[in-house]
Structure formats: structure tokens, C-alpha cells
């Protein structure tokens, strides 16, 4: 029913937006966005962290012997985006990677330092301790799909963002067979879909934005009428972004517009402009909730786009993030488009951190350190005797 309603609205109504979208190409629209220096500075560091994590995963892929040869990493340099080669990149982060020469194999190898191993262990333990939350996140994600199903490949793309263990097929899905089931996809042979089979009446979810609305209404100095905040989203804009009177008026009108929540079913059909705006706001609510479910309140746009069809969203995901700069922030650092939930951050850090996030931030700290803080400046490959 949801999909039919979406297609009906798309066909019969012009889709308005609170942002005045310029008549330019998509890439020009991205380039014209207002920059936020705090998020941009953070992504300058984070883009290198992603490369570090990719190498770390390769090292830890073999638990019995967690090492990889420098030759192997060199062959993957282009795929890992190591512009100056594997050796140069590894030497840049001696707090994380330890290079050593193995005489029996006549070649250098790389392993994680004790500090990096400890952080990796801390993250793994934090994920294990949060398994009930992980199950809840997965149930919520499936609940936003009209069919209560999602392609397993899409979930795989965001397993780290959702704080899932790397063996989540066994430790989460198989261990909770009364909640989740895997089925073969009828439309795509050879692929699997994850289905929510436990739809108990007590599973009544409240979207994350509702918590903010309650907090705002309960403030002693709240100057906003409850009727105004009932359907509102928290907004904060990049510093220096010009907010015209017309733009502010559109935002105010959009904020007061009723809409269907991310866990509710769309049933109403409307040919009106207001109906089209409600549909767009419903889609914003789903994207807002998706980001709220992630560990770091951020995700690559390409990854979340794999859920678009299954959520019934017929809008361009990236353009929606750009249309609402007070709710989301889009960064293009590191040759990828990453979106942040603005309200979750303050000065580049999560306002409400969690144990998994804390562990990842420790690794980011080692990335930022680079070669600083070493006892000696020796960067030579050590030999095993």
C-alpha cells in the first residue's frame, strides 16, 4: 500500500521542498552547499581512519596469525586508496601498525601494535555487550520497510554503522530465529532477504525525533507552542549560511506540517501540494531515524541508498540531505559522500556517546597522532631474530 501511495503522489503532484533547489546539475548542487568547517575538519581525519580500518580488517582476518605481508598490501594499494603506496602509509601510523622482517619468508610483514589490538578488543567487547541493542536496531530497521524485509546485502553494507558483530548472521540472526528469518529473494535469484517474523503488538516503536520533541516541550523556558513542535525536527545550520526570510518562512511551514512517522503505515492518497510535502517529510523522517540508529550517527550516502526502494522512497536520497541542511550535513571528503545527523553532534563529537563509539574514537586518536609521541624516530623495519 505504501509503495502505491508513493507512486501515486509522484505521478500526480509536483514535489516541493523547503530548500530552493537551483536549476543545476546534481554535482553543482553538491558543490553549492554551505560548508560546515567542524564536520569538514573531522572528515579530514576520518577519511584516513577508514583506510586504517580496511587494513586492520585484513590483518585480523586470520585470528591464528594476524599478520599480512607488505607485498600483499602493496598489490592492494590502489583499491585501498593508498596514494603513496602501502609502505609509506603504514609508516605514517606507527602507533597502529608494526612492520617487521620475517627471515624465514624473506619479506616484510605488518601486524597491529599492542595498543591498536587493545582498542580492537575493546570495540569487540562493547559490541558483544550491546547485542540486545543490536537486535533492537535491526528490528527497527526492518519495521521501516513496508514488507518488513530488507536485502541481506544492504544490511552487510552498514553492519559496522549499526554496530553489528562481523558474524551477525550467526550471532544475531540465527540466534534470534523467532525474530528474524532469511529467505531467498524471488525477484533476484541467488540473493537473500532478511525478514522480521516477530511483529508482536507490544513492539510499538517511538522515533528518535519524538524524544527531542518531548524534551523541548518540557523545558521551563520553552517559548514554542506545543502545536508548533508536534511535527518539528531540530534544526541547526552551518555557520555563515545565509537564511533568507523566504527560506525561514518555508521551514516554519514545513515544520508544522503533519506527516506519517517512520514506523507507521502510509494509507492516505492525496493530489494536493500539501500531500506531496507530507510524503517528502515522511521520507525525511525515515532518513532521520536511520541515522539515529547508527552508532556514530553518520553513514555514506551510497550505503543508505541501497535501502531506498525497500523503504518506498522515490526521492533522490542525496538531494534530500542537501534540501534539509538544518537536519543533515553532507561532506564529500575522501571521495565519498558522507551524511551526518547534525543534532547528534557538538564540536565534532557525539553529544551522547556509546561504548562502541568510544573505542572507535580511540583508534581515530591514534590516526591523528601519526608519528607524534614516539620514543624514538626509528622508522626502519624491525627484524625477527
HELIX and SHEET records of a PDB file:
HELIX    1   1 UNK A    2  UNK A   12  1                                  11    
HELIX    2   2 UNK A   26  UNK A   31  1                                   6    
HELIX    3   3 UNK A   37  UNK A   60  1                                  24    
HELIX    4   4 UNK A   63  UNK A   65  5                                   3    
HELIX    5   5 UNK A   70  UNK A   75  1                                   6    
HELIX    6   6 UNK A   86  UNK A   92  1                                   7    
HELIX    7   7 UNK A  114  UNK A  129  1                                  16    
HELIX    8   8 UNK A  131  UNK A  143  1                                  13    
HELIX    9   9 UNK A  152  UNK A  157  1                                   6    
HELIX   10  10 UNK A  168  UNK A  168  1                                   1    
HELIX   11  11 UNK A  169  UNK A  173  3                                   5    
HELIX   12  12 UNK A  174  UNK A  176  5                                   3    
HELIX   13  13 UNK A  208  UNK A  218  1                                  11    
HELIX   14  14 UNK A  226  UNK A  229  1                                   4    
HELIX   15  15 UNK A  245  UNK A  256  1                                  12    
HELIX   16  16 UNK A  273  UNK A  293  1                                  21    
HELIX   17  17 UNK A  301  UNK A  304  1                                   4    
HELIX   18  18 UNK A  305  UNK A  307  5                                   3    
HELIX   19  19 UNK A  308  UNK A  311  1                                   4    
HELIX   20  20 UNK A  317  UNK A  323  1                                   7    
HELIX   21  21 UNK A  333  UNK A  335  5                                   3    
HELIX   22  22 UNK A  342  UNK A  344  5                                   3    
HELIX   23  23 UNK A  355  UNK A  369  1                                  15    
SHEET    1   A 4 UNK A  68  UNK A  69  0                                        
SHEET    2   A 4 UNK A 107  UNK A 112 -1                                        
SHEET    3   A 4 UNK A  97  UNK A 102 -1                                        
SHEET    4   A 4 UNK A 382  UNK A 383  1                                        
SHEET    1   B 3 UNK A 149  UNK A 151  0                                        
SHEET    2   B 3 UNK A 192  UNK A 196 -1                                        
SHEET    3   B 3 UNK A 180  UNK A 184 -1                                        
SHEET    1   C 3 UNK A 298  UNK A 300  0                                        
SHEET    2   C 3 UNK A 338  UNK A 341 -1                                        
SHEET    3   C 3 UNK A 328  UNK A 331 -1                                        
SHEET    1   D 2 UNK A 345  UNK A 346  0                                        
SHEET    2   D 2 UNK A 349  UNK A 350 -1                                        
END                                                                             
